[in-house]
């Protein structure tokens, strides 16, 4: 069934229920030929260890406090923090408090 409107609208707050202690939740809520968007909820103290993405990404912190490590450089992160990462850049995320982040994954034209 096709979308009858020319836009997509989501309430991001409704996508993540309470994040259980010692957990990370993720919800892919939008995907098309060019973009995948994933909402993450981290419990305090949780971490995504260093990894890379095959495509360019943007990390946007919506709520909470934590650290982003980008290519070995550690940065404090809170609401409003935004980072663009080229494909294959090593990065990790650590939540000091409950943390909500939005991940924008830009698909290559060859996918």
C-alpha positions as CSV (number, residue, x, y, z in Angstrom):
1,X,0.0,0.0,0.0
2,X,1.5,3.3,-1.0
3,X,1.6,6.4,1.3
4,X,-1.3,8.7,0.3
5,X,0.5,11.8,1.4
6,X,3.7,13.3,0.0
7,X,5.4,13.3,3.4
8,X,6.2,11.1,6.4
9,X,5.4,12.1,10.0
10,X,6.6,10.3,13.2
11,X,6.4,11.1,16.9
12,X,9.9,10.0,17.9
13,X,8.9,10.0,21.6
14,X,6.4,7.2,20.9
15,X,8.9,5.0,19.2
16,X,11.0,4.1,22.3
17,X,9.3,2.8,25.3
18,X,11.2,2.8,28.6
19,X,14.6,1.4,28.0
20,X,15.3,-1.5,30.3
21,X,18.4,-1.2,32.6
22,X,21.6,-2.5,31.0
23,X,20.0,-2.3,27.5
24,X,20.1,-0.4,24.2
25,X,17.0,-0.3,22.1
26,X,16.9,0.7,18.4
27,X,14.0,1.3,16.1
28,X,14.3,1.8,12.3
29,X,11.4,4.1,11.6
30,X,12.1,5.4,8.1
31,X,13.8,4.0,5.0
32,X,13.8,4.8,1.4
33,X,16.3,4.5,-1.5
34,X,18.6,7.2,-0.1
35,X,18.2,7.2,3.7
36,X,17.6,4.9,6.7
37,X,16.8,6.5,10.0
38,X,17.2,4.7,13.3
39,X,16.3,5.9,16.8
40,X,18.5,4.6,19.7
41,X,17.7,4.6,23.4
42,X,20.6,3.8,25.8
43,X,20.3,3.0,29.5
44,X,22.9,4.9,31.6
45,X,26.3,3.2,31.3
46,X,25.6,1.4,28.1
47,X,28.0,1.6,25.2
48,X,28.2,0.7,21.5
49,X,31.8,-0.4,21.2
50,X,34.0,0.9,18.4
51,X,32.7,0.0,14.9
52,X,32.3,1.5,11.4
53,X,29.5,2.0,9.0
54,X,29.7,1.2,5.3
55,X,27.9,4.5,4.4
56,X,28.2,8.1,5.7
57,X,26.1,8.8,8.8
58,X,24.9,11.6,11.0
59,X,24.6,11.1,14.7
60,X,22.3,13.6,16.5
61,X,21.9,13.5,20.3
62,X,18.3,14.3,21.2
63,X,18.4,13.7,25.0
64,X,20.8,12.7,27.8
65,X,24.6,13.0,28.2
66,X,27.4,10.8,26.9
67,X,30.5,10.5,24.9
68,X,31.2,10.1,21.2
69,X,34.5,8.7,20.2
70,X,35.2,9.6,16.6
71,X,38.4,8.3,15.0
72,X,40.0,8.1,18.5
73,X,39.0,11.6,19.6
74,X,36.6,11.7,22.6
75,X,33.9,14.3,22.7
76,X,31.3,15.1,25.3
77,X,27.8,14.9,23.8
78,X,24.4,16.2,24.9
79,X,21.2,17.5,23.4
80,X,22.0,19.3,20.2
81,X,25.3,17.5,19.5
82,X,25.5,16.6,15.9
83,X,28.3,14.8,14.0
84,X,28.7,13.8,10.4
85,X,30.9,10.8,9.8
86,X,32.2,9.6,6.5
87,X,31.9,5.9,5.6
88,X,34.2,3.6,7.6
89,X,35.2,6.1,10.3
90,X,35.7,4.2,13.6
91,X,33.3,5.5,16.2
92,X,31.7,4.5,19.5
93,X,28.9,5.8,21.8
94,X,28.8,5.7,25.6
95,X,25.8,6.9,27.6
96,X,26.6,8.5,31.0
97,X,22.8,9.1,31.6
98,X,19.8,7.7,29.7
99,X,20.6,8.8,26.1
100,X,18.5,9.1,23.0
101,X,20.1,9.5,19.6
102,X,19.0,9.7,16.1
103,X,21.2,8.0,13.4
104,X,20.9,9.1,9.8
105,X,22.4,6.5,7.4
106,X,22.9,7.8,3.8
107,X,22.8,5.0,1.3
108,X,25.2,5.0,-1.6
109,X,23.7,5.3,-5.1
110,X,25.0,1.7,-5.9
111,X,23.0,0.0,-3.1
